[in-house]
Amino acid sequence: MRGLVAAAAFATALIVSACFSADHRVERGTTVAIQSTTTIAHSPVATRQDMPTPTDVWTTLLQTTPYPFSTPLPPPTPTILDGAYVKLEPNVGTPVPCRRCPDYAPEGGIWKLHLDGGIFRIAHEVTGWRSLGSFVVSGDRLTLFNDPNCIDEVGTYTWALNEGALTLKIVDDDCAIRLRAKNLSSLPWASCQPPSLEAAISDHWLKPPGC
């Protein structure tokens, strides 16, 4: 009789042990799965939110100053042309991917130009391409220099302001196989300056795209 009781108790212990082991394996397996999922979720993969936006690129550029490659920086004196301008280049054909696209190539989309006390800054919203340099205004002449894309080149243009729009006409500029001249003079640059004090205060005015 004692033998039968012992055998039954031993069998029960085996069953309980097996069930516990199975449950433990499932629990451990679940924990590993959660840990694995957590690891994937927190892996440092770049997301769309991590990529710089056109606003980020423009803000950073506005905080950057030129380097005096060939000519000392002009004094930070306000000029008649100071302000922010934009233009919308039409999309012509399909853009061709390139590892090192030509500087100043007039690609389609919004371009921004900022003139501020002897510093010019320019950027293309679509590609994120940007540059900067120095400028001086003398009469109806605008002279550009200290551009990192053509450190030894000096560009000369005539300028005209018509209802706030800035029009540049090339006099001489070989920068970037003359693409800077083509870009800057291709279209009038619309002003981002409000047309009146009232418009500036209320912010109710027809802003050009990109302002």
MARDRENFI-965996 format. One record per atom (N, C-alpha, C): x, y, z. Coordinates in steps of 0.1 Angstrom, whole numbers, padded with zeros to 4 digits, always signed. Layout:
<recs>
XYZ...
</recs>
This chain:
<recs>
+0008-0012+0000+0000+0000+0000+0009+0012+0000+0019+0013+0009+0028+0024+0009+0035+0026-0004+0038+0015-0011+0044+0016-0024+0035+0023-0034+0022+0019-0034+0013+0026-0043+0012+0041-0041+0011+0045-0028+0010+0059-0024+0022+0067-0029+0034+0061-0026+0046+0067-0030+0047+0069-0045+0043+0058-0053+0043+0059-0067+0034+0070-0072+0022+0071-0066+0012+0081-0070+0018+0095-0067+0024+0097-0056+0029+0110-0052+0041+0114-0062+0049+0104-0065+0060+0107-0075+0055+0111-0088+0044+0104-0093+0038+0107-0106+0032+0122-0106+0026+0125-0094+0020+0138-0093+0031+0149-0094+0042+0146-0087+0053+0156-0087+0059+0158-0100+0060+0147-0108+0065+0149-0122+0056+0157-0130+0042+0155-0129+0033+0163-0137+0033+0178-0133+0034+0181-0120+0035+0195-0116+0047+0201-0121+0058+0193-0120+0071+0199-0124+0071+0202-0139+0065+0193-0147+0065+0195-0161+0056+0207-0165+0045+0208-0158+0036+0220-0160+0043+0233-0157+0050+0233-0145+0057+0245-0141+0068+0249-0151+0075+0238-0156+0086+0241-0165+0081+0246-0178+0069+0241-0183+0063+0246-0195+0059+0260-0194+0052+0263-0182+0048+0277-0180+0060+0286-0179+0070+0282-0173+0082+0290-0171+0089+0293-0185+0089+0282-0193+0094+0285-0206+0086+0295-0214+0073+0294-0213+0065+0304-0220+0067+0318-0215+0068+0319-0201+0070+0332-0195+0083+0337-0200+0094+0329-0199+0107+0334-0204+0107+0338-0218+0100+0330-0226+0099+0333-0241+0092+0346-0243+0081+0349-0235+0074+0361-0237+0083+0373-0233+0090+0371-0222+0099+0382-0218+0110+0385-0228+0115+0375-0234+0125+0377-0245+0119+0385-0256+0107+0380-0260+0100+0387-0271+0098+0402-0268+0094+0405-0256+0092+0419-0253+0105+0427-0253+0115+0420-0247+0128+0427-0247+0133+0429-0261+0131+0420-0270+0135+0421-0283+0128+0433-0290+0114+0433-0288+0106+0443-0294+0110+0457-0289+0113+0458-0276+0117+0470-0270+0130+0475-0276+0139+0466-0278+0152+0469-0284+0151+0475-0298+0142+0469-0306+0140+0474-0319+0133+0487-0319+0124+0489-0310+0117+0502-0310+0126+0513-0306+0136+0510-0298+0145+0521-0293+0158+0522-0301+0159+0514-0312+0172+0514-0319+0174+0528-0326+0186+0533-0327+0188+0547-0332+0188+0547-0347+0176+0545-0352+0174+0546-0367+0169+0560-0370+0175+0566-0380+0170+0579-0384+0156+0579-0389+0148+0588-0385+0134+0589-0389+0132+0602-0397+0120+0604-0403+0118+0616-0410+0118+0628-0401+0115+0626-0388+0115+0637-0379+0129+0641-0376+0139+0632-0378+0153+0636-0375+0160+0644-0387+0154+0643-0399+0160+0650-0410+0158+0665-0409+0168+0673-0413+0166+0688-0412+0155+0692-0422+0147+0701-0418+0137+0707-0426+0142+0719-0433+0135+0724-0444+0140+0737-0450+0141+0748-0440+0132+0748-0430+0133+0759-0420+0146+0758-0412+0149+0745-0408+0162+0743-0401+0174+0748-0409+0174+0744-0422+0185+0748-0430+0186+0763-0431+0175+0770-0433+0175+0784-0435+0179+0791-0422+0174+0786-0411+0177+0792-0398+0192+0791-0395+0198+0779-0398+0212+0777-0396+0220+0786-0405+0216+0788-0417+0223+0796-0427+0223+0811-0422+0212+0816-0417+0211+0829-0412+0220+0832-0400+0225+0822-0394+0234+0823-0382+0248+0822-0386+0251+0819-0399+0264+0817-0404+0270+0830-0411+0282+0832-0409+0289+0844-0415+0299+0839-0425+0302+0847-0436+0312+0843-0446+0326+0843-0440+0335+0837-0448+0349+0837-0445+0356+0846-0455+0365+0854-0451+0372+0864-0460+0382+0856-0469+0378+0849-0478+0387+0841-0487+0396+0850-0495+0391+0860-0502+0399+0868-0511+0399+0883-0507+0389+0887-0499+0387+0901-0496+0382+0902-0482+0387+0912-0474+0382+0914-0461+0367+0916-0461+0361+0912-0450+0346+0913-0449+0342+0928-0449+0332+0932-0456+0328+0946-0455+0322+0949-0442+0322+0961-0437+0316+0965-0425+0301+0962-0425+0295+0958-0414+0281+0954-0413+0272+0966-0414+0273+0973-0425+0265+0986-0427+0252+0983-0435+0241+0987-0431+0228+0985-0438+0229+0991-0452+0223+0984-0462+0223+0988-0476+0208+0989-0480+0207+0996-0492+0193+0998-0497+0187+0985-0502+0195+0975-0504+0190+0962-0508+0187+0952-0497+0190+0956-0485+0188+0946-0474+0174+0941-0473+0173+0928-0471+0159+0922-0470+0159+0908-0474+0148+0901-0473+0146+0887-0478+0138+0887-0490+0142+0879-0500+0136+0878-0513+0134+0863-0516+0124+0860-0525+0122+0846-0529+0119+0846-0544+0121+0835-0550+0116+0833-0564+0112+0818-0565+0103+0816-0575+0098+0802-0577+0103+0798-0591+0113+0790-0592+0118+0785-0605+0108+0774-0610+0104+0774-0622+0095+0764-0627+0103+0751-0629+0095+0740-0627+0101+0726-0628+0102+0723-0643+0114+0721-0648+0115+0718-0662+0121+0704-0663+0113+0694-0668+0118+0681-0669+0119+0674-0655+0124+0662-0655+0126+0654-0643+0140+0656-0637+0141+0659-0624+0155+0661-0618+0163+0649-0620+0176+0650-0623+0185+0639-0624+0193+0638-0611+0192+0626-0605+0200+0624-0592+0215+0626-0595+0222+0632-0586+0237+0634-0588+0243+0634-0574+0255+0628-0574+0263+0628-0561+0268+0642-0558+0273+0649-0568+0278+0663-0566+0272+0672-0577+0260+0677-0574+0253+0685-0583+0260+0699-0585+0259+0705-0597+0266+0718-0599+0261+0728-0589+0270+0736-0584+0265+0747-0575+0257+0758-0583+0247+0763-0577+0239+0773-0583+0230+0769-0594+0230+0756-0597+0221+0751-0608+0207+0755-0605+0200+0762-0614+0187+0768-0611+0176+0757-0612+0176+0748-0602+0166+0737-0601+0153+0743-0598+0142+0736-0602+0129+0740-0599+0125+0741-0584+0116+0750-0581+0112+0751-0567+0115+0765-0561+0114+0766-0548+0115+0779-0541+0130+0781-0538+0135+0793-0542+0148+0798-0538+0147+0810-0529+0155+0811-0519+0155+0822-0510+0169+0830-0511+0168+0843-0511+0179+0852-0511+0178+0862-0499+0189+0863-0492+0188+0872-0480+0201+0881-0481+0198+0894-0481+0209+0904-0481+0208+0912-0468+0219+0913-0461+0219+0919-0448+0233+0925-0445+0234+0938-0446+0246+0945-0442+0259+0939-0447+0260+0936-0460+0272+0931-0466+0273+0916-0466+0263+0908-0462+0263+0894-0463+0251+0889-0471+0254+0881-0482+0244+0875-0489+0243+0860-0486+0231+0855-0485+0228+0841-0482+0217+0836-0492+0219+0824-0498+0210+0819-0508+0208+0804-0505+0196+0799-0507+0193+0785-0504+0182+0780-0513+0182+0768-0516+0172+0761-0524+0164+0752-0515+0151+0754-0514+0143+0746-0504+0142+0731-0507+0141+0728-0520+0139+0714-0524+0151+0705-0521+0163+0710-0525+0175+0702-0523+0183+0705-0510+0180+0716-0504+0188+0720-0492+0201+0726-0495+0204+0728-0508+0217+0734-0512+0217+0749-0507+0228+0754-0503+0229+0768-0498+0243+0773-0500+0244+0786-0499+0257+0793-0500+0256+0806-0494+0267+0813-0492+0268+0827-0487+0280+0833-0491+0281+0846-0488+0293+0854-0492+0292+0868-0488+0300+0877-0493+0300+0891-0491+0294+0899-0503+0289+0910-0500+0284+0919-0511+0286+0934-0507+0288+0942-0517+0287+0957-0515+0279+0963-0526+0273+0974-0523+0264+0981-0532+0271+0995-0535+0272+0998-0548+0278+1011-0552+0269+1016-0563+0261+1026-0561+0252+1031-0572+0243+1020-0576+0242+1017-0589+0233+1006-0593+0241+0993-0595+0253+0992-0589+0261+0980-0590+0261+0972-0577+0259+0959-0579+0260+0949-0568+0272+0940-0570+0281+0939-0561+0293+0931-0563+0293+0920-0552+0295+0908-0557+0296+0896-0548+0310+0890-0547+0314+0886-0535+0327+0880-0534+0327+0871-0521+0338+0864-0518+0340+0855-0507+0330+0844-0507+0326+0839-0519+0317+0828-0520+0325+0815-0519+0322+0806-0510+0330+0794-0509+0330+0785-0521+0320+0787-0530+0320+0779-0542+0329+0784-0553+0334+0796-0551+0343+0802-0561+0351+0813-0554+0360+0809-0546+0367+0818-0537+0374+0830-0543+0378+0828-0556+0386+0838-0563+0378+0846-0572+0365+0843-0574+0357+0850-0584+0349+0862-0577+0348+0872-0585+0340+0884-0581+0329+0886-0591+0317+0886-0586+0305+0888-0595+0300+0902-0595+0297+0908-0607+0291+0922-0607+0278+0921-0615+0268+0928-0609+0255+0929-0614+0250+0943-0614+0240+0947-0622+0232+0959-0620+0220+0954-0613+0214+0963-0605+0202+0960-0598+0191+0970-0599+0179+0966-0597+0167+0975-0598+0156+0970-0589+0150+0979-0582+0139+0976-0573+0126+0981-0579+0116+0973-0582+0104+0977-0587+0092+0971-0579+0086+0980-0571+0075+0976-0562+0080+0964-0553+0092+0966-0548+0098+0956-0539+0105+0945-0545+0102+0942-0558+0109+0931-0565+0123+0935-0569+0133+0926-0567+0147+0929-0570+0150+0922-0583+0155+0929-0593+0159+0924-0605+0174+0926-0607+0181+0915-0610+0196+0915-0611+0199+0912-0626+0208+0920-0632+0213+0917-0645+0228+0916-0645+0232+0905-0652+0246+0902-0651+0255+0912-0659+0266+0916-0652+0276+0924-0659+0288+0914-0661+0293+0908-0651+0303+0898-0652+0304+0889-0640+0303+0876-0642+0304+0866-0631+0306+0852-0637+0318+0847-0634+0322+0834-0639+0320+0823-0628+0314+0827-0617+0313+0817-0605+0305+0805-0609+0310+0793-0606+0303+0780-0608+0299+0779-0623+0309+0780-0632+0308+0779-0646+0296+0788-0650+0295+0800-0645+0285+0810-0648+0271+0806-0643+0269+0796-0635+0256+0792-0631+0251+0802-0620+0260+0808-0612+0255+0818-0603+0248+0829-0610+0254+0834-0621+0249+0845-0628+0235+0841-0634+0234+0829-0640+0222+0824-0646+0211+0823-0635+0215+0818-0623+0205+0817-0612+0200+0830-0607+0209+0839-0604+0205+0852-0598+0197+0861-0607+0200+0859-0620+0193+0868-0630+0182+0862-0638+0178+0850-0635+0168+0843-0643+0154+0849-0641+0151+0853-0629+0137+0858-0626+0139+0870-0616+0129+0879-0615+0129+0889-0604+0127+0882-0591+0133+0887-0580+0132+0882-0567+0121+0890-0559+0110+0883-0556+0099+0890-0548+0103+0893-0534+0099+0904-0529+0103+0908-0516+0094+0902-0505+0100+0898-0494+0093+0893-0483+0089+0904-0473+0092+0916-0477+0089+0928-0468+0075+0932-0469+0067+0933-0458+0053+0938-0459+0052+0951-0466+0042+0953-0474+0041+0966-0482+0038+0978-0474+0034+0977-0462+0030+0988-0453+0032+0984-0439+0032+0995-0430+0033+0992-0416+0020+0985-0411+0009+0989-0416-0004+0982-0412-0003+0967-0416+0002+0964-0428+0003+0950-0432+0013+0942-0423+0023+0949-0419+0033+0943-0410+0027+0940-0397+0019+0949-0391+0013+0947-0378+0002+0936-0379-0006+0937-0389-0017+0927-0389-0013+0914-0396-0002+0914-0403+0003+0902-0410-0007+0898-0421-0016+0907-0425-0026+0904-0436-0021+0910-0449-0014+0903-0456-0009+0907-0469-0006+0895-0478-0006+0896-0491-0003+0885-0499+0012+0882-0500+0016+0872-0492+0030+0869-0492+0034+0860-0504+0045+0862-0510+0050+0853-0520+0053+0840-0514+0052+0829-0522+0055+0816-0517+0070+0815-0512+0072+0810-0500+0085+0809-0495+0088+0819-0484+0080+0830-0483+0083+0840-0474+0079+0836-0460
</recs>
